[in-house]
């Protein structure tokens, strides 16, 4: 039986650090995940978050089962393609390429910041399934808000330490994400 390589061990260690303390992991440059792996974190996070929204709307009679499934799939796309696009936009707006921050590192760092969102989304699905609670706001939105701090650390690094500009871009990203969720949650086909 082959033993895991040192690189694989470092990736697992980085992943655990991201889940338990994403801001510190990003600050210490512990993100050793390739962007295609890291983007899975927000992809699953938003799929579960949008699933919670769909289940909440289903319980109130405002959405059928097929739309709940569609909304969860849209969350998966929102969390992967949307977060990659948002990270690329921030990368461009911060001129991070001039500071030798590659687009792949920007995407992986940005995506890894959604580890807390993943944890909150999982907890929300559990509470929704077991207790029948409406959890999209209590768990889903809270999880997205928890991603702001690690994203701000990433953006601050990408701006070269400009605090006010980092705060502005972090706020802009948060508004874009929550506005998109709000608009997609209103689908009725």
KOLDRENMAR-561714 format. One line per field, with one value per atom (N, C-alpha, C, O): residue number from 0; residue in one letter; x, y, z. Coordinates in pm, whole numbers, always signed. Layout:
REM KOLDRENMAR-561714
num = c(NUM	...)
residu = c(A	...)
east = c(X	...)
north = c(Y	...)
up = c(Z	...)
//
This chain:
REM KOLDRENMAR-561714
num = c(0	0	0	0	1	1	1	1	2	2	2	2	3	3	3	3	4	4	4	4	5	5	5	5	6	6	6	6	7	7	7	7	8	8	8	8	9	9	9	9	10	10	10	10	11	11	11	11	12	12	12	12	13	13	13	13	14	14	14	14	15	15	15	15	16	16	16	16	17	17	17	17	18	18	18	18	19	19	19	19	20	20	20	20	21	21	21	21	22	22	22	22	23	23	23	23	24	24	24	24	25	25	25	25	26	26	26	26	27	27	27	27	28	28	28	28	29	29	29	29	30	30	30	30	31	31	31	31	32	32	32	32	33	33	33	33	34	34	34	34	35	35	35	35	36	36	36	36	37	37	37	37	38	38	38	38	39	39	39	39	40	40	40	40	41	41	41	41	42	42	42	42	43	43	43	43	44	44	44	44	45	45	45	45	46	46	46	46	47	47	47	47	48	48	48	48	49	49	49	49	50	50	50	50	51	51	51	51	52	52	52	52	53	53	53	53	54	54	54	54	55	55	55	55	56	56	56	56	57	57	57	57	58	58	58	58	59	59	59	59	60	60	60	60	61	61	61	61	62	62	62	62	63	63	63	63	64	64	64	64	65	65	65	65	66	66	66	66	67	67	67	67	68	68	68	68	69	69	69	69	70	70	70	70	71	71	71	71	72	72	72	72	73	73	73	73	74	74	74	74	75	75	75	75	76	76	76	76	77	77	77	77	78	78	78	78	79	79	79	79	80	80	80	80	81	81	81	81	82	82	82	82	83	83	83	83	84	84	84	84	85	85	85	85	86	86	86	86	87	87	87	87	88	88	88	88	89	89	89	89	90	90	90	90	91	91	91	91	92	92	92	92	93	93	93	93	94	94	94	94	95	95	95	95	96	96	96	96	97	97	97	97	98	98	98	98	99	99	99	99	100	100	100	100	101	101	101	101	102	102	102	102	103	103	103	103	104	104	104	104	105	105	105	105	106	106	106	106	107	107	107	107	108	108	108	108	109	109	109	109	110	110	110	110	111	111	111	111	112	112	112	112	113	113	113	113	114	114	114	114	115	115	115	115	116	116	116	116	117	117	117	117	118	118	118	118	119	119	119	119	120	120	120	120	121	121	121	121	122	122	122	122	123	123	123	123	124	124	124	124	125	125	125	125	126	126	126	126	127	127	127	127	128	128	128	128	129	129	129	129	130	130	130	130	131	131	131	131	132	132	132	132	133	133	133	133	134	134	134	134	135	135	135	135	136	136	136	136	137	137	137	137	138	138	138	138	139	139	139	139	140	140	140	140	141	141	141	141	142	142	142	142	143	143	143	143	144	144	144	144	145	145	145	145	146	146	146	146	147	147	147	147	148	148	148	148	149	149	149	149	150	150	150	150	151	151	151	151	152	152	152	152	153	153	153	153	154	154	154	154	155	155	155	155	156	156	156	156	157	157	157	157	158	158	158	158	159	159	159	159	160	160	160	160	161	161	161	161	162	162	162	162	163	163	163	163	164	164	164	164	165	165	165	165	166	166	166	166	167	167	167	167	168	168	168	168	169	169	169	169	170	170	170	170	171	171	171	171	172	172	172	172	173	173	173	173	174	174	174	174	175	175	175	175	176	176	176	176	177	177	177	177	178	178	178	178	179	179	179	179	180	180	180	180	181	181	181	181	182	182	182	182	183	183	183	183	184	184	184	184	185	185	185	185	186	186	186	186	187	187	187	187	188	188	188	188)
residu = c(X	X	X	X	X	X	X	X	X	X	X	X	X	X	X	X	X	X	X	X	X	X	X	X	X	X	X	X	X	X	X	X	X	X	X	X	X	X	X	X	X	X	X	X	X	X	X	X	X	X	X	X	X	X	X	X	X	X	X	X	X	X	X	X	X	X	X	X	X	X	X	X	X	X	X	X	X	X	X	X	X	X	X	X	X	X	X	X	X	X	X	X	X	X	X	X	X	X	X	X	X	X	X	X	X	X	X	X	X	X	X	X	X	X	X	X	X	X	X	X	X	X	X	X	X	X	X	X	X	X	X	X	X	X	X	X	X	X	X	X	X	X	X	X	X	X	X	X	X	X	X	X	X	X	X	X	X	X	X	X	X	X	X	X	X	X	X	X	X	X	X	X	X	X	X	X	X	X	X	X	X	X	X	X	X	X	X	X	X	X	X	X	X	X	X	X	X	X	X	X	X	X	X	X	X	X	X	X	X	X	X	X	X	X	X	X	X	X	X	X	X	X	X	X	X	X	X	X	X	X	X	X	X	X	X	X	X	X	X	X	X	X	X	X	X	X	X	X	X	X	X	X	X	X	X	X	X	X	X	X	X	X	X	X	X	X	X	X	X	X	X	X	X	X	X	X	X	X	X	X	X	X	X	X	X	X	X	X	X	X	X	X	X	X	X	X	X	X	X	X	X	X	X	X	X	X	X	X	X	X	X	X	X	X	X	X	X	X	X	X	X	X	X	X	X	X	X	X	X	X	X	X	X	X	X	X	X	X	X	X	X	X	X	X	X	X	X	X	X	X	X	X	X	X	X	X	X	X	X	X	X	X	X	X	X	X	X	X	X	X	X	X	X	X	X	X	X	X	X	X	X	X	X	X	X	X	X	X	X	X	X	X	X	X	X	X	X	X	X	X	X	X	X	X	X	X	X	X	X	X	X	X	X	X	X	X	X	X	X	X	X	X	X	X	X	X	X	X	X	X	X	X	X	X	X	X	X	X	X	X	X	X	X	X	X	X	X	X	X	X	X	X	X	X	X	X	X	X	X	X	X	X	X	X	X	X	X	X	X	X	X	X	X	X	X	X	X	X	X	X	X	X	X	X	X	X	X	X	X	X	X	X	X	X	X	X	X	X	X	X	X	X	X	X	X	X	X	X	X	X	X	X	X	X	X	X	X	X	X	X	X	X	X	X	X	X	X	X	X	X	X	X	X	X	X	X	X	X	X	X	X	X	X	X	X	X	X	X	X	X	X	X	X	X	X	X	X	X	X	X	X	X	X	X	X	X	X	X	X	X	X	X	X	X	X	X	X	X	X	X	X	X	X	X	X	X	X	X	X	X	X	X	X	X	X	X	X	X	X	X	X	X	X	X	X	X	X	X	X	X	X	X	X	X	X	X	X	X	X	X	X	X	X	X	X	X	X	X	X	X	X	X	X	X	X	X	X	X	X	X	X	X	X	X	X	X	X	X	X	X	X	X	X	X	X	X	X	X	X	X	X	X	X	X	X	X	X	X	X	X	X	X	X	X	X	X	X	X	X	X	X	X	X	X	X	X	X	X	X	X	X	X	X	X	X	X	X	X	X	X	X	X	X	X	X	X	X	X	X	X	X	X	X	X	X	X	X	X	X	X	X	X	X	X	X	X	X	X	X	X	X	X	X	X	X	X	X	X	X	X	X	X	X	X	X	X	X	X	X	X	X	X	X	X	X	X)
east = c(+84	+0	+88	+182	+59	+140	+107	-8	+209	+187	+163	+213	+85	+57	+184	+273	+190	+307	+301	+196	+414	+419	+329	+268	+320	+235	+89	+18	+43	-95	-120	-227	-24	-39	-50	-130	+30	+25	-110	-165	-165	-296	-405	-491	-404	-503	-486	-585	-363	-336	-388	-448	-363	-411	-563	-622	-624	-770	-829	-926	-773	-822	-801	-888	-687	-662	-765	-812	-800	-899	-1035	-1105	-1074	-1204	-1214	-1319	-1107	-1115	-1075	-1118	-996	-956	-916	-798	-1015	-983	-905	-815	-937	-866	-718	-635	-686	-545	-473	-357	-541	-480	-443	-337	-531	-503	-392	-305	-396	-294	-155	-57	-149	-20	+18	+118	-61	-36	-31	+51	-120	-121	-207	-218	-267	-353	-266	-203	-263	-184	-273	-229	-397	-492	-489	-484	-493	-507	-648	-742	-665	-795	-908	-1020	-884	-995	-1044	-1161	-955	-994	-1062	-1165	-1004	-1057	-1196	-1278	-1225	-1355	-1470	-1587	-1437	-1539	-1602	-1720	-1523	-1573	-1692	-1799	-1677	-1795	-1903	-2021	-1864	-1964	-2063	-2184	-2010	-2096	-2167	-2284	-2095	-2154	-2280	-2384	-2269	-2382	-2490	-2608	-2453	-2555	-2641	-2764	-2577	-2652	-2731	-2844	-2671	-2738	-2864	-2970	-2852	-2966	-3068	-3188	-3021	-3113	-3195	-3316	-3131	-3204	-3312	-3424	-3275	-3371	-3489	-3605	-3458	-3563	-3652	-3774	-3592	-3672	-3761	-3875	-3707	-3787	-3908	-4019	-3885	-3994	-4091	-4211	-4039	-4125	-4219	-4337	-4166	-4248	-4360	-4463	-4339	-4443	-4536	-4630	-4510	-4594	-4563	-4639	-4451	-4416	-4324	-4287	-4285	-4195	-4226	-4255	-4218	-4237	-4101	-3996	-4104	-3983	-3882	-3762	-3929	-3837	-3764	-3647	-3834	-3769	-3667	-3567	-3694	-3598	-3468	-3359	-3481	-3364	-3292	-3170	-3369	-3312	-3236	-3127	-3295	-3230	-3099	-3001	-3096	-2972	-2865	-2748	-2905	-2811	-2761	-2643	-2851	-2810	-2711	-2620	-2730	-2636	-2498	-2397	-2495	-2367	-2295	-2175	-2368	-2310	-2270	-2164	-2354	-2327	-2200	-2119	-2183	-2067	-1938	-1830	-1947	-1825	-1797	-1698	-1880	-1859	-1867	-1786	-1963	-1981	-1863	-1816	-1815	-1701	-1573	-1491	-1556	-1439	-1445	-1344	-1562	-1579	-1556	-1492	-1607	-1588	-1441	-1390	-1374	-1231	-1151	-1058	-1187	-1117	-1141	-1050	-1264	-1296	-1212	-1154	-1206	-1126	-979	-908	-932	-794	-763	-659	-855	-837	-842	-760	-940	-957	-845	-824	-773	-664	-528	-426	-526	-400	-303	-183	-360	-281	-173	-69	-196	-95	+36	+143	+26	+147	+223	+343	+154	+219	+254	+282	+252	+288	+196	+239	+69	-34	-104	-173	-88	-149	-299	-352	-367	-513	-554	-655	-477	-509	-502	-588	-400	-387	-499	-552	-536	-645	-776	-850	-803	-926	-923	-1022	-811	-806	-816	-884	-751	-761	-901	-955	-961	-1096	-1194	-1279	-1181	-1271	-1255	-1354	-1132	-1107	-1170	-1201	-1189	-1253	-1397	-1455	-1456	-1595	-1607	-1711	-1500	-1504	-1608	-1682	-1614	-1715	-1855	-1947	-1873	-2003	-2044	-2161	-1949	-1977	-2024	-2120	-1957	-1995	-2135	-2218	-2162	-2296	-2402	-2512	-2372	-2470	-2501	-2616	-2397	-2419	-2506	-2600	-2476	-2557	-2701	-2795	-2717	-2852	-2933	-3051	-2871	-2940	-2979	-3088	-2889	-2918	-3037	-3129	-3035	-3147	-3275	-3384	-3264	-3381	-3442	-3563	-3357	-3405	-3460	-3566	-3390	-3430	-3545	-3640	-3536	-3634	-3738	-3835	-3716	-3810	-3805	-3901	-3695	-3682	-3658	-3608	-3694	-3655	-3518	-3507	-3417	-3280	-3198	-3082	-3254	-3171	-3115	-3002	-3191	-3140	-3050	-2939	-3097	-3021	-2886	-2786	-2881	-2757	-2690	-2569	-2768	-2711	-2650	-2533	-2727	-2676	-2564	-2465	-2580	-2475	-2345	-2238	-2353	-2234	-2165	-2043	-2245	-2188	-2121	-2013	-2185	-2125	-1992	-1900	-1982	-1857	-1745	-1627	-1778	-1676	-1616	-1511	-1681	-1631	-1492	-1407	-1467	-1337	-1221	-1123	-1231	-1123	-1110	-999	-1224	-1217	-1149	-1073	-1177	-1112	-961	-883	-919	-776	-712	-602	-782	-732	-725	-625	-832	-838	-731	-666	-713	-611	-472	-391	-447	-320	-307	-200	-417	-416	-401	-349	-446	-433	-299	-269	-219	-92	-108	-25	-215	-236	-323	-329	-389	-476	-607	-692	-621	-734	-869	-965	-877	-1005	-1052	-1169	-962	-998	-1038	-1131	-969	-1004	-1143	-1221	-1175	-1307	-1415	-1521	-1388	-1483	-1508	-1623	-1400	-1416	-1483	-1562	-1453	-1518	-1667	-1748	-1704	-1846	-1915	-2026	-1848	-1903	-1927	-2032	-1831	-1846	-1964	-2043	-1977	-2088	-2222	-2317	-2232	-2357	-2392	-2507	-2294	-2317	-2367	-2463	-2302	-2340	-2481	-2561	-2510	-2642	-2753	-2865	-2725	-2825	-2855	-2971	-2751	-2771	-2855	-2944	-2825	-2903	-3049	-3140	-3069	-3205	-3283	-3399	-3218	-3286	-3311	-3419	-3215	-3236	-3339	-3405	-3352	-3452	-3594	-3689	-3611	-3745	-3796	-3900	-3721	-3765	-3896	-3915	-3984	-4110	-4144	-4192	-4119	-4146	-4277	-4319)
north = c(-118	+0	+124	+134	+216	+337	+434	+448	+499	+600	+735	+762	+820	+950	+1034	+1025	+1113	+1199	+1316	+1346	+1381	+1496	+1608	+1679	+1625	+1728	+1705	+1800	+1579	+1549	+1578	+1628	+1548	+1575	+1725	+1769	+1803	+1948	+2001	+2090	+1949	+1994	+1964	+2049	+1845	+1812	+1901	+1946	+1926	+2013	+2154	+2218	+2202	+2334	+2339	+2437	+2234	+2229	+2234	+2306	+2158	+2161	+2298	+2348	+2361	+2495	+2594	+2682	+2579	+2667	+2650	+2748	+2526	+2501	+2555	+2607	+2543	+2584	+2729	+2787	+2787	+2926	+2983	+3003	+3009	+3048	+3178	+3189	+3276	+3403	+3388	+3443	+3314	+3293	+3210	+3237	+3110	+3025	+3108	+3088	+3199	+3283	+3383	+3410	+3438	+3536	+3474	+3537	+3350	+3280	+3214	+3142	+3238	+3181	+3028	+2965	+2970	+2825	+2756	+2634	+2835	+2776	+2709	+2775	+2576	+2502	+2427	+2332	+2470	+2403	+2464	+2587	+2381	+2429	+2487	+2440	+2586	+2650	+2555	+2573	+2453	+2363	+2283	+2244	+2258	+2188	+2286	+2254	+2404	+2504	+2550	+2579	+2558	+2610	+2515	+2554	+2392	+2297	+2348	+2325	+2415	+2463	+2558	+2531	+2669	+2754	+2690	+2722	+2600	+2533	+2454	+2467	+2372	+2293	+2385	+2364	+2485	+2579	+2644	+2645	+2700	+2769	+2673	+2709	+2553	+2454	+2423	+2416	+2403	+2374	+2496	+2483	+2614	+2738	+2760	+2791	+2743	+2760	+2648	+2669	+2529	+2419	+2456	+2431	+2516	+2561	+2663	+2657	+2755	+2855	+2787	+2821	+2692	+2618	+2541	+2539	+2477	+2403	+2497	+2464	+2613	+2712	+2755	+2764	+2781	+2823	+2707	+2730	+2586	+2468	+2452	+2422	+2471	+2457	+2561	+2537	+2675	+2778	+2766	+2844	+2667	+2643	+2733	+2738	+2805	+2897	+2836	+2903	+2709	+2644	+2494	+2435	+2433	+2289	+2218	+2283	+2086	+2007	+2028	+2037	+2035	+2051	+2185	+2195	+2287	+2417	+2418	+2489	+2339	+2326	+2265	+2312	+2160	+2095	+2192	+2201	+2264	+2362	+2471	+2512	+2517	+2620	+2570	+2644	+2445	+2388	+2379	+2408	+2340	+2335	+2475	+2494	+2572	+2710	+2757	+2835	+2711	+2743	+2686	+2751	+2565	+2503	+2588	+2614	+2630	+2717	+2852	+2906	+2906	+3035	+3028	+3121	+2918	+2902	+2872	+2902	+2814	+2783	+2895	+2968	+2907	+3007	+3148	+3234	+3171	+3304	+3347	+3460	+3259	+3293	+3307	+3394	+3223	+3240	+3376	+3445	+3413	+3542	+3658	+3757	+3646	+3750	+3764	+3875	+3652	+3654	+3715	+3792	+3682	+3739	+3890	+3965	+3932	+4075	+4149	+4254	+4094	+4155	+4156	+4254	+4048	+4039	+4152	+4216	+4175	+4283	+4420	+4507	+4441	+4572	+4607	+4725	+4507	+4533	+4536	+4561	+4510	+4503	+4404	+4427	+4294	+4196	+4132	+4091	+4124	+4066	+4144	+4087	+4274	+4356	+4326	+4351	+4273	+4235	+4087	+4029	+4027	+3887	+3790	+3685	+3828	+3737	+3683	+3758	+3555	+3495	+3478	+3472	+3472	+3456	+3326	+3322	+3218	+3090	+3100	+3047	+3166	+3185	+3273	+3249	+3376	+3463	+3384	+3400	+3301	+3221	+3121	+3107	+3050	+2950	+3015	+2961	+3129	+3197	+3249	+3235	+3308	+3360	+3246	+3257	+3138	+3023	+2957	+2917	+2946	+2881	+2958	+2900	+3087	+3169	+3130	+3174	+3047	+3005	+2875	+2810	+2839	+2719	+2733	+2639	+2851	+2873	+2866	+2816	+2916	+2909	+2764	+2729	+2680	+2537	+2475	+2399	+2507	+2453	+2500	+2420	+2630	+2682	+2620	+2588	+2603	+2544	+2399	+2356	+2324	+2186	+2182	+2102	+2268	+2274	+2314	+2260	+2408	+2450	+2338	+2323	+2257	+2143	+2043	+1987	+2019	+1925	+1974	+1897	+2100	+2154	+2158	+2136	+2185	+2188	+2048	+2032	+1947	+1810	+1751	+1687	+1771	+1707	+1781	+1719	+1913	+1990	+2060	+2115	+2059	+2124	+2276	+2343	+2330	+2476	+2537	+2472	+2664	+2743	+2804	+2886	+2762	+2790	+2877	+2907	+2918	+2988	+3120	+3156	+3192	+3319	+3294	+3347	+3214	+3192	+3126	+3164	+3028	+2956	+2998	+3018	+3011	+3041	+3179	+3193	+3281	+3418	+3437	+3504	+3380	+3391	+3331	+3387	+3218	+3156	+3245	+3253	+3310	+3402	+3519	+3563	+3570	+3681	+3641	+3723	+3517	+3469	+3463	+3463	+3456	+3452	+3590	+3600	+3695	+3829	+3852	+3913	+3806	+3831	+3764	+3831	+3634	+3576	+3639	+3653	+3676	+3742	+3878	+3918	+3948	+4077	+4059	+4140	+3954	+3927	+3900	+3947	+3824	+3795	+3923	+3951	+4000	+4125	+4223	+4291	+4230	+4320	+4281	+4367	+4152	+4105	+4143	+4182	+4130	+4159	+4308	+4346	+4395	+4540	+4593	+4712	+4507	+4552	+4619	+4701	+4585	+4635	+4760	+4821	+4799	+4918	+4883	+4815	+4929	+4890	+4942	+4865	+5069	+5128	+5066	+5032	+5053	+4992	+4846	+4797	+4775	+4635	+4626	+4537	+4718	+4720	+4748	+4685	+4843	+4875	+4753	+4719	+4687	+4570	+4454	+4382	+4434	+4328	+4354	+4262	+4478	+4516	+4496	+4445	+4538	+4521	+4372	+4336	+4288	+4143	+4088	+4008	+4130	+4084	+4126	+4048	+4250	+4299	+4219	+4180	+4196	+4119	+3979	+3931	+3912	+3775	+3768	+3685	+3855	+3849	+3897	+3846	+3994	+4039	+3929	+3906	+3861	+3748	+3638	+3583	+3604	+3502	+3545	+3466	+3671	+3723	+3714	+3674	+3752	+3748	+3606	+3577	+3515	+3376	+3305	+3212	+3348	+3288	+3325	+3267	+3421	+3466	+3399	+3437	+3297	+3233	+3159	+3095	+3169	+3096	+3064	+3150	+2942	+2901	+2827	+2784)
up = c(+0	+0	+0	+80	-88	-100	+12	+52	+62	+166	+101	-8	+169	+109	+100	+185	-2	-21	+76	+132	+95	+184	+133	+213	+2	-56	-19	+15	-27	+8	+155	+190	+242	+385	+410	+493	+340	+356	+312	+377	+204	+158	+260	+284	+320	+422	+544	+603	+582	+696	+667	+753	+546	+505	+506	+551	+455	+450	+590	+614	+683	+821	+884	+956	+857	+909	+855	+928	+729	+667	+733	+757	+762	+822	+963	+1003	+1040	+1180	+1205	+1304	+1118	+1134	+998	+971	+910	+774	+763	+680	+845	+837	+866	+795	+971	+1007	+901	+869	+848	+745	+622	+562	+584	+469	+500	+417	+621	+660	+662	+624	+706	+715	+583	+577	+478	+346	+350	+282	+432	+448	+342	+341	+254	+153	+48	-35	+53	-42	-140	-204	-152	-240	-378	-393	-477	-614	-630	-564	-715	-725	-766	-719	-853	-885	-764	-757	-669	-546	-450	-392	-435	-341	-380	-292	-509	-554	-517	-522	-481	-434	-303	-279	-220	-90	-108	-54	-183	-199	-286	-271	-378	-460	-375	-391	-287	-198	-98	-66	-48	+49	-7	+58	-127	-184	-233	-232	-275	-311	-189	-199	-74	+49	+97	+145	+84	+123	+38	+91	-93	-181	-161	-177	-126	-93	+30	+35	+130	+249	+210	+259	+122	+76	+7	+31	-80	-149	-53	-69	+46	+145	+227	+258	+261	+333	+250	+301	+122	+34	+6	-9	+1	-18	+101	+84	+221	+343	+351	+414	+286	+286	+166	+151	+80	-37	-155	-252	-150	-258	-362	-459	-345	-440	-441	-337	-561	-570	-560	-558	-552	-532	-644	-618	-769	-881	-875	-911	-831	-818	-703	-708	-601	-491	-543	-511	-624	-683	-778	-776	-859	-950	-873	-912	-764	-684	-623	-618	-577	-524	-633	-608	-753	-865	-900	-930	-897	-922	-814	-843	-692	-585	-611	-584	-665	-702	-808	-797	-909	-1013	-955	-988	-870	-806	-722	-723	-650	-563	-637	-587	-756	-831	-931	-917	-1030	-1136	-1078	-1113	-991	-933	-847	-858	-762	-676	-758	-729	-859	-947	-1016	-1025	-1064	-1130	-1035	-1071	-914	-813	-775	-762	-758	-726	-841	-817	-964	-1080	-1088	-1120	-1059	-1060	-955	-984	-834	-728	-768	-744	-827	-871	-970	-961	-1064	-1162	-1097	-1127	-1006	-943	-846	-817	-797	-703	-772	-708	-901	-975	-908	-902	-857	-783	-869	-817	-998	-1088	-1083	-1101	-1060	-1049	-920	-912	-820	-694	-693	-587	-809	-827	-753	-705	-744	-694	-816	-886	-843	-961	-947	-835	-1059	-1057	-990	-920	-1009	-945	-793	-724	-741	-596	-543	-435	-620	-579	-568	-471	-667	-666	-551	-479	-532	-425	-287	-200	-267	-137	-112	-3	-214	-202	-174	-85	-249	-233	-96	-34	-49	+80	+195	+299	+176	+279	+307	+406	+222	+241	+322	+321	+392	+476	+587	+617	+648	+753	+695	+760	+574	+507	+488	+504	+453	+436	+567	+569	+676	+807	+845	+888	+830	+861	+772	+819	+644	+552	+589	+583	+627	+671	+796	+805	+893	+1014	+983	+1041	+890	+851	+790	+821	+704	+644	+752	+749	+847	+956	+1038	+1064	+1079	+1158	+1077	+1131	+949	+862	+849	+857	+830	+811	+941	+939	+1051	+1177	+1246	+1292	+1253	+1327	+1241	+1292	+1108	+1018	+1024	+985	+1073	+1083	+947	+855	+934	+818	+852	+943	+780	+822	+728	+758	+614	+516	+566	+533	+646	+698	+819	+826	+913	+1036	+1010	+1071	+922	+897	+766	+763	+660	+529	+521	+485	+554	+548	+649	+620	+768	+869	+819	+842	+750	+694	+590	+586	+507	+407	+478	+438	+583	+657	+722	+730	+768	+827	+724	+761	+598	+493	+466	+403	+513	+486	+545	+479	+665	+728	+653	+622	+622	+543	+404	+352	+344	+214	+226	+138	+335	+354	+371	+321	+441	+456	+320	+291	+236	+102	+19	-47	+24	-54	-4	-84	+127	+183	+131	+99	+125	+70	-77	-123	-150	-292	-321	-426	-228	-248	-199	-215	-142	-87	+47	+87	+120	+255	+265	+371	+159	+162	+233	+177	+356	+441	+390	+381	+359	+317	+185	+171	+90	-39	-18	-83	+72	+103	+163	+127	+253	+315	+211	+212	+123	+16	-73	-101	-118	-206	-135	-196	-7	+70	+80	+63	+107	+116	-19	-25	-125	-260	-290	-343	-257	-279	-199	-250	-74	+10	-45	-45	-91	-148	-273	-292	-358	-481	-448	-508	-352	-316	-258	-299	-162	-97	-189	-183	-273	-370	-471	-506	-517	-610	-548	-613	-421	-351	-340	-363	-304	-290	-421	-423	-531	-660	-705	-758	-686	-727	-640	-686	-516	-427	-462	-409	-552	-591	-718	-771	-768	-892	-869	-766	-962	-962	-1107	-1181	-1144	-1283	-1288	-1395)
//
